Amino acid sequence: MFWQYLQIGVNKLAKRGTTKFKSNIQEKRTAKDIKGKTTIASGSLCQRGDVFNEHFLVECKTTEKPYYSLTRKVWDKIVKEARNSNLRIAVMRIDISDSDNPMSFAILDEPTFTMMCYGTAVYVLDIVDCNAKSFRVSADRQHFVNSDVVVGSFFSWSDDEKGLVQIDWSDFITLYRKRYGLDDE
């Protein structure tokens, strides 16, 4: 009961137009998309991450810049939290709303992407080997699922054998529903 009041209080604190307000909306949309739940106080208490369901722990980020810089440290933290949360799979949702055409992306590791795409043709738009501490997730790359073809960008840090994949959020939801038999919903 106390936690329900806390959640209501956290949502009321965000003023319209602020990043926190946009983040709250993003988290609610994400929970609806994956048929999950938002985390009380956005992961600052016991449960980590912003949204979770039985398969995924999603960390949501929103920015008004034309890109989001994803660092290795942030990704490793999310993966650790997901593993400690009943072995869920780490996913990031990044909303970029710097223009009249806001974009929403999913970032997931390559093995998860491969598992979700089983039986689906994949076209690699670009491959980025990142020697820096971060890489930019941006709307410059176009992604789509069309006729069972998934288009995405692959990123990897030089010392890591497996990379990360950036695809459009709606494509991630399409793959999620197909993979877990939720096509009819």
N, C-alpha and C positions, 0 to 999 in steps of 0.2 A: 504494500500500500504506500509506504513512504517513497519507494522508487518511482511510482506513478506520479506522485506529486512533484518529485524532483524533476522528472522529465518534462512535465507541464511547465514548471518554473524556468527550466533552461530554454525552452522554446519561446516563452514570453519575453525573455531578456533580449532577444535579437530584434533589432529595429529594422523595419522595411528599408531595403536598399543597401544594407551593410553586407559584408562578406559572410558574417555569421548567419544572417537571414538566408542568403543564397545557399549556404552550406546546408542549413536545415532542410530547405526545399529539395536540394540535391540528394540528401540522405533518404528522405521520404520517397522520392521517385525511384531511387536505387532499390530500396526495400520492396517497393511494389513490383519492380521489374523482375527481381529474383525470388519473389515470394518469400522474403526474409523479414527480419526485424531490425530496427535501428537500435544502436547501442546507447544505453543511458549515458548522458553527459558526454557523448561523442568519444567514448573510449578512455576518458580520463579517470574512471574508477576501476572496478575489478575487470570487467570484460573489455577487451581491446578491440580496435578497429571501429569503423563507423556503422557498418551494416553486416549482418551475417545470416546465413541459412545453414542447412545441413551440409552443404558442400563447400561454400566459400566464406571467406572473411574479406570484406571489401573496405578499403581505405579510400575515402572520397576527398578530392581536392578540387578547388575551384579558383580560377584566376581571371583577371581582366587583361592580363598581358597576352600577347599573341603566342605564348609558349609557356610550358611548365618545365622547370629544370628538375629532373629526377636524379637524385644522387644514389650511389651504391649504398650508403649508410641508411637512407630512408627505406630503400627496397629490402635490405637485409632485416631491418627492424620489423617490417610488415610480414615478411616470411616467418620470422621467429614467432611473432604473435599468432599467426595463423596455425603454425604447428603446435603451439601451446594451447590452442583453442580447439581441442578435439580433432586435431590433425586436419583442419580445414585447408583449403587451397587459397593462397594469397592472390588478390586481384586489386588493382587500383582503378578507380574511375576518376578521370580528369576532365573537367569541364573548362573549356577555353571560351570566354565570352567577350573578346576584345572588339568584336565587330557586329554588324547586323546579322551575321550568320554564325551563331554560336555552334561550337562543335563539342562532342563528348566522346572520349576515348576510353578504351579498356587497355590496361597493361597487365600481361600475365606471362608466366615463364613459358619457354618454348616446349617443354614436355607436356604441360597442361594444354597448350594450344594444339599440339599434335594429337593428343588424346581426344580433344573436343572436335577436331576436324576429321577424325577417322571416317573414311569413305567420302570425303569432300575434297575436290580439287583445290589446291592452294597456289596462288601466284604471289611471289615475293616482289614487292614494289621496290624496296631498297634494303641494303644491309649496311649497318653502321657499326664499325668496330671502334669503341670509345676508349681512348687512352686517358681521357680526362676523368674527373671525379663524378661527372654527371653527363647526361645527354638531354637534349630538348625534345619534349613531346610537343608537337605543334600541328596546326591545322594545314600546314603546307603539304602534307602527304594526304592524298585522297585514298579512302578505304571503302570497300563495299563487299557485300555478299550478293552475288547475282548468278542465278542459274547454278547454284551449288559451287560457285567459285569464290574463295575467300582471298581478299587482297590485304596484305599487311606489311608492316615494316619490322625488321628484326634488328635488335640492338644487342651488343654484348660488350662487357668490360673485358679487356685484353686477357686477364688472368682467369676468366670463367669459361668453362667448356660449354655451358648452356646459356642461351641468351634470353632476352625478353622480346615480346611481340607487342606492337601497338596496332590495334584495330579499332574501328568505330564501335562505340558502345552498343549501338543497335545490332551490329553484326555479332558481338559477343552474346547478346540476349538470344539472337536467332540460333547460334551454335549451342548455347546452354539449353534452350528448349528442345532442340533436336537431340542432343546427347542424352538428356535425362527424360526423354519421352513426354515432353510437355507441349508438343506441337499443336494439340487440339485446343489449347487454352488461349 
